[in-house]
Structure formats: structure tokens, C-alpha cells
Amino acid sequence: MVEIKIVFGSSENMEEIPDNSVHLVVTSPPYYNAPFDFPGLFSSYEEYLNLLRKVGKELMRVLQPGRYACFVTQDVRIEGKLYPIVSDLIHIMVHELGFEYQDKIIWRKPEGYIRISRRSGVLIQHPYPMYYYPDNIYEEVVIFKKPGKFDRSAVPPEIREKSKISISKFQAEKWYLSVWDIKNVLPHEKWSKYTAPFPEELAERLIRLYSYVGETVLDPFLGSGTTCVVSRKLHRNCIGYEIDLELREIIEERLGLTTKSLTNFIKTGEEDRVEILVRPDAKTLRRKLREEINRKLENKGRKS
């Protein structure tokens, strides 16, 4: 049986999760005030880093020793200033909270979806030194480990076999490299209008590589629900936290929750079950963010 639990509320407090009960974290924090994703969401960069600190502290509590937390993120440039999110995340998780820095994977997006933009186009308009602003086609998957040792011998043989990784897929898609070429969710695709989702293929690789069938995957920044969708497909349980209650409808749609229940539990099949909890600290953010994004797009169109 697959169990999915979705909590609408801040992951700064994950009181619903017992200590040392999560086997893997796969998440992508909001991109600090990114102009076309989360404009003005945080009052300051320090407020954003404090969010990462508080969530990271909870991850240290709920993750089992020796297990991994994977963050999909990237630095953000706002009005010409580049914010070093990746290095600050590493500093917080390792030097402040005590995680071990395990690995970094580069997720490279196809070049074809980017044409000359206002960033890279500056040099075309001014073909001289000091006008260079490259377009970014990659994000970073930063992987941390909670101190301790994972006991592989404790995994039952039948679970090991069910969780076996396809070597042909591993080799054909070059999972063995530290650079993964994966198509991103494009702006015209359905889920992209709700938040900044990472592709299901990226979540699938991480879940297959770092967890076993029947274990529990946690996403403290659930967004449109990708981690829960993929975890369920791969027969892992999943817990997701999302602050924005306006994303409930799209998460339910992606999980196939067409039948409403009078309780917090919704059956999605003969065995699968979804629990939805709305806490008092849930907010409504998406409409306000979308209005600000539309305003920025209109202003951008006028300047083009």
C-alpha cells in the first residue's frame, strides 16, 4: 500500500513527522524572489536563508541516519545582483546544521529551448568587453547525508529485488555522470503556470537511486506535487509540505483525486491512500504571485 500525506502549512514545523522516520528528501526550495517565479515573496535574502535553516533543522530531525537529502536549486540574479543560493545552502546544511556534503549533480537543460534573450542579447547590441551576461541552462542538485551509517543488510531480499535499478537505463541515459541531460518543464506545459516544477524524470532518478520500495520520501516544498506523483508511481510513500493552499487543486488533479471525501482520507485505488491536512499557517500566494509575474511580463513586452 502506498500512503501519501500532504500538509498545507510551513515545513519550518513538521510536527506531523516522527524523528528518524524519513528515508529520502527530494525537494526544490522556492527560488529567492525570482522575477518570473516568486517575485517579492521574501522581504529580504536573510529571511529566505532563515527559512532554509529552519527547514534544514527539521530535516536533520526527521531523516534517518545515513540517508540523503537532495535539493534542486540554483543561484538567482535579481536586478543585476547574483544571490549565491547554492553556496549558502551548502554552508547552512553542512557548517550550521551538521549534514555531510555528499555530491553535486548538474542538471543540464536542452539548449534548444533558449533563444537569444535580453541577458545574452546585450552583447549583440553592444559587441564589446564588459557587456557579457550568459543565459543559464543548468541547475544544481546538491546532495547531503545525515551522519550515520545505512545498514544495507537490513533491507529484505524481496525489497532489494523490487528496487533494483535498470543497468541498461543507467548506462543508456548516462546516470553515472555528474551532468544529467534532462528536458525541463517548458513554459507552455500545464504544470509550469502554477509554480516552477522540476521534471518527473529528475525526481525519478533521485528516488530510484537513493530509496527502496516501501520507504518514505519527503518534499518540504511540494509545489505542484511532482515528488508525490513520482514516489507513488515508484511504490514509495510520500509526505509533502506546501505553504500555498492555492496549489491544492492542481496537486489533487495530478494525484487523480477526482472523488472528494468527507474525511481527510481519500482512496485512490484498492490500496493507495492520500491524507490531506490543512493547518492554520497555510497561506494563499499563487494568485498574488501570478498577478505580479503578469505585470513584469507586460513591462518586459513594452521594453522589447
Backbone torsions as a table, in degrees:
resi	resn	phi	psi	omega
1	MET	NA	133.5	176.0
2	VAL	-98.6	131.3	178.5
3	GLU	-117.9	128.6	178.1
4	ILE	-116.7	130.1	176.4
5	LYS	-124.6	123.4	-179.5
6	ILE	-117.3	124.0	-179.9
7	VAL	-113.5	119.7	173.6
8	PHE	-90.0	106.0	-175.4
9	GLY	167.4	173.8	-176.4
10	SER	-78.1	134.6	177.2
11	SER	-77.5	3.5	170.0
12	GLU	-63.3	-22.3	176.0
13	ASN	-131.3	110.0	179.2
14	MET	-114.3	53.8	-176.1
15	GLU	-62.7	-18.6	179.7
16	GLU	-73.1	-12.2	-175.5
17	ILE	-107.9	125.6	177.1
18	PRO	-67.4	159.5	176.0
19	ASP	-59.7	143.7	170.8
20	ASN	53.6	40.9	-176.2
21	SER	-117.9	-6.5	-177.6
22	VAL	-102.3	140.7	-176.0
23	HIS	-100.0	-23.2	-178.1
24	LEU	-157.9	142.4	172.7
25	VAL	-115.3	127.3	173.4
26	VAL	-129.2	119.1	-174.5
27	THR	-156.5	165.7	173.2
28	SER	-139.0	105.4	-179.6
29	PRO	-64.1	158.4	175.8
30	PRO	-58.2	141.9	-179.9
31	TYR	-80.2	113.5	-169.3
32	TYR	-43.2	108.2	174.0
33	ASN	48.3	28.3	179.7
34	ALA	-54.8	127.7	-169.7
35	PRO	-54.5	-33.7	-175.8
36	PHE	-113.8	19.4	175.0
37	ASP	-132.5	-52.7	-175.3
38	PHE	-135.9	53.4	-175.3
39	PRO	-63.3	125.0	175.9
40	GLY	68.2	16.2	-176.9
41	LEU	-64.9	-36.0	-179.0
42	PHE	-113.1	143.0	-178.5
43	SER	-74.0	-22.0	179.3
44	SER	-159.3	162.8	177.5
45	TYR	-66.0	-34.7	179.0
46	GLU	-64.7	-36.1	176.0
47	GLU	-61.9	-40.9	178.1
48	TYR	-62.9	-46.1	179.7
49	LEU	-64.6	-34.9	177.3
50	ASN	-64.6	-34.2	174.9
51	LEU	-62.3	-45.6	178.7
52	LEU	-61.6	-38.3	178.7
53	ARG	-62.0	-48.5	-176.5
54	LYS	-66.6	-42.2	178.3
55	VAL	-66.9	-42.4	178.5
56	GLY	-60.0	-37.5	177.8
57	LYS	-63.2	-41.0	177.0
58	GLU	-66.7	-36.9	178.0
59	LEU	-63.7	-38.7	176.9
60	MET	-61.7	-34.6	-179.8
61	ARG	-73.0	-46.1	-170.0
62	VAL	-87.2	-22.9	-177.6
63	LEU	-75.2	141.3	175.7
64	GLN	-71.2	147.7	177.3
65	PRO	-56.4	138.8	178.1
66	GLY	81.8	2.9	-178.4
67	ARG	-105.3	169.3	-164.2
68	TYR	-111.0	151.8	172.7
69	ALA	-124.7	121.1	-175.9
70	CYS	-111.2	123.0	-180.0
71	PHE	-113.0	126.1	173.4
72	VAL	-99.0	114.6	-175.2
73	THR	-157.8	178.1	178.8
74	GLN	-164.7	156.9	174.6
75	ASP	-63.6	153.5	-177.4
76	VAL	-125.8	132.7	176.6
77	ARG	-103.6	125.1	-179.8
78	ILE	-128.2	118.8	-179.6
79	GLU	49.4	45.7	174.9
80	GLY	87.7	-12.2	-178.9
81	LYS	-100.9	128.7	-179.1
82	LEU	-95.9	122.2	-179.7
83	TYR	-95.4	124.5	-172.6
84	PRO	-81.8	66.0	-173.9
85	ILE	-60.8	-43.4	-175.2
86	VAL	-63.3	-49.2	-178.7
87	SER	-66.4	-36.2	178.7
88	ASP	-69.3	-37.4	175.8
89	LEU	-61.6	-45.9	178.8
90	ILE	-60.5	-44.0	179.9
91	HIS	-60.8	-45.3	-178.9
92	ILE	-63.6	-50.3	-174.8
93	MET	-66.7	-38.7	-174.6
94	VAL	-89.6	-55.5	-171.2
95	HIS	-84.5	-24.6	179.6
96	GLU	-99.4	-37.2	-172.9
97	LEU	-105.9	-17.3	173.9
98	GLY	96.3	9.8	173.3
99	PHE	-71.1	158.9	172.1
100	GLU	-96.1	137.0	179.7
101	TYR	-81.7	111.6	-170.6
102	GLN	-94.2	-51.9	-174.6
103	ASP	-162.3	165.8	171.1
104	LYS	-137.3	129.8	177.8
105	ILE	-118.0	137.4	176.1
106	ILE	-93.5	121.4	172.9
107	TRP	-93.9	109.2	-177.5
108	ARG	-100.2	127.0	-179.7
109	LYS	-90.3	156.9	179.7
110	PRO	-61.5	139.7	177.8
111	GLU	-67.6	-26.0	-172.5
112	GLY	-62.7	-24.5	-176.4
113	TYR	-82.4	-7.3	178.9
114	ILE	-107.3	125.9	169.9
115	ARG	-105.4	179.1	178.8
116	ILE	-57.8	122.0	-176.8
117	SER	-105.1	-178.1	176.6
118	ARG	-64.1	-27.4	179.5
119	ARG	-70.8	-61.2	-177.1
120	SER	-73.3	-23.9	-179.0
121	GLY	-69.9	-13.9	179.1
122	VAL	-59.6	-41.1	-178.1
123	LEU	-69.1	-31.9	177.4
124	ILE	-65.6	-38.7	177.5
125	GLN	-72.2	-30.8	-178.8
126	HIS	-132.7	81.1	-172.9
127	PRO	-76.2	62.0	-178.3
128	TYR	-137.8	161.0	176.3
129	PRO	-55.9	152.4	176.4
130	MET	77.5	14.0	174.9
131	TYR	-115.3	16.1	-170.5
132	TYR	-91.5	122.5	174.5
133	TYR	-136.5	99.9	-174.6
134	PRO	-73.4	150.2	171.9
135	ASP	-78.5	141.3	-176.3
136	ASN	-95.7	123.3	178.6
137	ILE	-118.9	21.8	178.5
138	TYR	-142.9	158.3	169.5
139	GLU	-130.4	167.3	-175.7
140	GLU	-113.0	136.7	173.5
141	VAL	-105.1	105.4	-175.8
142	VAL	-99.7	127.0	-171.4
143	ILE	-117.5	126.3	179.7
144	PHE	-118.3	153.9	177.0
145	LYS	-122.1	135.1	171.4
146	LYS	-73.1	131.3	-178.0
147	PRO	-53.3	143.5	-177.9
148	GLY	130.9	174.9	-176.5
149	LYS	-118.3	132.8	175.0
150	PHE	-84.5	127.4	-178.4
151	ASP	-89.7	95.7	-179.1
152	ARG	-63.4	-30.0	-177.6
153	SER	-69.0	-16.2	-179.2
154	ALA	-80.6	-10.0	179.6
155	VAL	-79.7	123.2	179.9
156	PRO	-58.7	143.8	-178.0
157	PRO	-54.4	-38.6	-178.3
158	GLU	-68.4	-32.2	177.0
159	ILE	-72.2	-38.2	176.1
160	ARG	-57.7	-44.5	-177.8
161	GLU	-69.5	-40.0	177.8
162	LYS	-64.1	-27.7	-175.9
163	SER	-95.7	3.7	-175.0
164	LYS	-59.4	135.5	-178.0
165	ILE	-86.4	135.2	178.4
166	SER	-68.9	113.9	-179.1
167	ILE	-67.7	-35.0	179.4
168	SER	-64.3	-41.0	177.5
169	LYS	-67.7	-42.4	178.9
170	PHE	-56.0	-42.0	-178.0
171	GLN	-81.6	-43.1	-176.1
172	ALA	-64.6	-38.2	-177.8
173	GLU	-95.6	3.0	174.5
174	LYS	58.9	46.2	175.5
175	TRP	-63.7	-21.2	-175.2
176	TYR	-73.8	-9.7	178.8
177	LEU	-87.8	159.1	176.3
178	SER	-87.2	4.1	172.4
179	VAL	-122.6	121.1	179.6
180	TRP	-108.6	124.7	176.1
181	ASP	-93.2	106.8	-177.3
182	ILE	-136.2	132.6	177.9
183	LYS	-64.2	133.2	177.8
184	ASN	-82.2	167.2	173.4
185	VAL	-76.6	115.6	-173.1
186	LEU	-79.1	157.3	-175.8
187	PRO	-56.8	-30.1	-177.5
188	HIS	-84.1	-9.3	-178.5
189	GLU	-77.3	151.2	-167.1
190	LYS	-54.5	-48.7	-171.7
191	TRP	-71.2	-21.9	-173.8
192	SER	-68.9	-19.2	-178.4
193	LYS	-79.7	-9.0	-179.2
194	TYR	-96.4	-34.8	-176.8
195	THR	-163.7	-166.0	179.2
196	ALA	-108.8	79.5	-172.9
197	PRO	-78.0	149.1	169.0
198	PHE	-90.9	157.0	-174.9
199	PRO	-69.4	151.4	179.2
200	GLU	-60.5	-33.7	-179.8
201	GLU	-60.5	-38.4	179.3
202	LEU	-66.3	-46.3	177.9
203	ALA	-62.4	-39.8	-178.9
204	GLU	-62.1	-43.8	179.3
205	ARG	-60.1	-46.6	-177.6
206	LEU	-65.0	-42.2	-179.1
207	ILE	-67.4	-41.9	178.0
208	ARG	-65.5	-38.9	-174.4
209	LEU	-77.9	-26.1	-170.9
210	TYR	-123.9	12.6	177.2
211	SER	-150.1	164.3	178.1
212	TYR	-110.2	157.4	175.3
213	VAL	-54.2	134.8	177.8
214	GLY	90.0	-9.4	178.7
215	GLU	-82.4	177.5	-174.8
216	THR	-113.3	126.6	177.6
217	VAL	-106.0	138.9	-179.3
218	LEU	-119.1	135.8	171.3
219	ASP	-126.3	107.0	-178.0
220	PRO	-77.8	-8.5	175.7
221	PHE	-130.8	74.9	-165.1
222	LEU	-68.1	-31.6	-179.5
223	GLY	61.6	-126.0	-178.6
224	SER	-86.9	4.4	170.3
225	GLY	99.0	13.5	-175.0
226	THR	-55.2	-46.1	-176.6
227	THR	-61.5	-41.3	178.6
228	CYS	-66.8	-40.4	-179.9
229	VAL	-61.2	-47.1	-177.5
230	VAL	-72.6	-39.7	178.0
231	SER	-57.5	-44.4	180.0
232	ARG	-62.3	-43.8	179.6
233	LYS	-61.1	-32.7	-177.9
234	LEU	-96.0	13.1	175.2
235	HIS	63.1	37.9	170.1
236	ARG	-110.6	146.5	170.6
237	ASN	-73.6	158.8	-178.4
238	CYS	-147.6	141.8	172.2
239	ILE	-121.5	129.1	179.9
240	GLY	-128.4	136.0	174.2
241	TYR	-111.1	134.8	177.7
242	GLU	-143.1	124.4	-177.6
243	ILE	-73.6	-27.9	-171.1
244	ASP	-93.5	106.1	-178.5
245	LEU	-65.3	-20.8	179.5
246	GLU	-68.7	-11.3	177.5
247	LEU	-90.1	-0.5	-177.4
248	ARG	-59.3	-45.4	-175.6
249	GLU	-61.0	-43.7	-177.8
250	ILE	-71.6	-34.8	176.3
251	ILE	-63.8	-45.1	179.0
252	GLU	-62.7	-39.7	178.5
253	GLU	-62.6	-44.3	-178.7
254	ARG	-66.2	-29.5	178.5
255	LEU	-87.9	-1.0	178.0
256	GLY	74.5	29.3	-178.3
257	LEU	-86.8	74.2	-177.3
258	THR	-85.4	-20.5	-179.6
259	THR	-101.5	116.4	179.6
260	LYS	-76.9	146.7	179.8
261	SER	-115.7	151.4	177.0
262	LEU	-78.8	-10.6	177.3
263	THR	-112.4	-177.2	177.7
264	ASN	-80.4	-4.6	-178.0
265	PHE	-105.1	131.8	-179.0
266	ILE	-128.1	121.5	177.0
267	LYS	-78.3	135.4	179.5
268	THR	-116.4	11.2	-178.9
269	GLY	171.5	-171.1	-178.8
270	GLU	-66.8	-28.3	-175.6
271	GLU	-122.3	-32.7	-174.4
272	ASP	-70.6	146.9	179.0
273	ARG	-142.2	139.8	178.5
274	VAL	-119.6	131.5	174.2
275	GLU	-112.4	130.8	178.8
276	ILE	-119.6	126.1	-179.4
277	LEU	-123.8	127.6	176.7
278	VAL	-109.3	114.3	-179.5
279	ARG	-92.6	162.6	179.8
280	PRO	-62.5	-22.5	-177.6
281	ASP	-87.6	4.4	174.7
282	ALA	-66.0	149.3	-178.6
283	LYS	-125.1	169.9	171.3
284	THR	-116.6	110.6	-170.8
285	LEU	-121.3	-30.7	-166.0
286	ARG	-63.2	-41.6	-178.5
287	ARG	-62.4	-43.7	180.0
288	LYS	-64.4	-42.4	178.7
289	LEU	-65.1	-40.9	-179.4
290	ARG	-64.8	-37.8	177.0
291	GLU	-62.9	-41.1	179.7
292	GLU	-69.2	-38.7	177.5
293	ILE	-63.1	-44.9	178.8
294	ASN	-60.7	-38.1	178.3
295	ARG	-63.6	-42.1	179.6
296	LYS	-67.0	-38.5	178.7
297	LEU	-65.6	-38.8	177.6
298	GLU	-63.9	-43.2	179.5
299	ASN	-64.8	-38.6	178.8
300	LYS	-64.0	-41.0	179.7
301	GLY	-63.9	-37.1	179.0
302	ARG	-66.9	-33.0	-177.0
303	LYS	-82.4	-17.7	-177.0
304	SER	-69.3	NA	NA
